[in-house]
Amino acid sequence: MSSSPEVAPASVPHGAALTKDDVERLIKNIIVERGFGCSLLSVCGASNGWTVIVRAETGNLVRFALPTHRAVAARVTIVEILEAEL
């Protein structure tokens, strides 16, 4: 199995920092799994983690900070925010 940059790992090793691709994949998976009525617009690096913007089916934008680099904590935060905002 190649570890070339074009092939992203299916999961992030325990304790490893999330890359932009990891965050995008995580958010997209959560949107599909939970059936949230939104689509991911952008993920940008920030000094304390990531800034995420999604567009709700209504057209409203939801912007939030994802202040963690750990996959499990990020998943919990994303679900909580999207459930509250959508």
Steps between C-alpha positions, in 0.01 A plus 500: 500500500639837398523790742511760223348842575216439251360216709355615831481251786154370591548611859732717701741325737419551868633836614610612152410851387223530245585635157262716297408192294427305819269775629319529165450122480380486862244778449372353173462158663309648795268694266415179313478274807273738692302621201574864575353739246818681411812487288859576586630823346844542655751396762777747579785468743485728804744562782297281737375234257267540201232740378214318330219640285199296390193610302163386632223394261333833584802682357620621838869471578618333817853593602675342796842445649622147546755550779645151503741293300372166633252305285274371779464840667452666160219256410314575825538876452383490137190295583408725794537819297316376194215361710465837676530716188304308236 
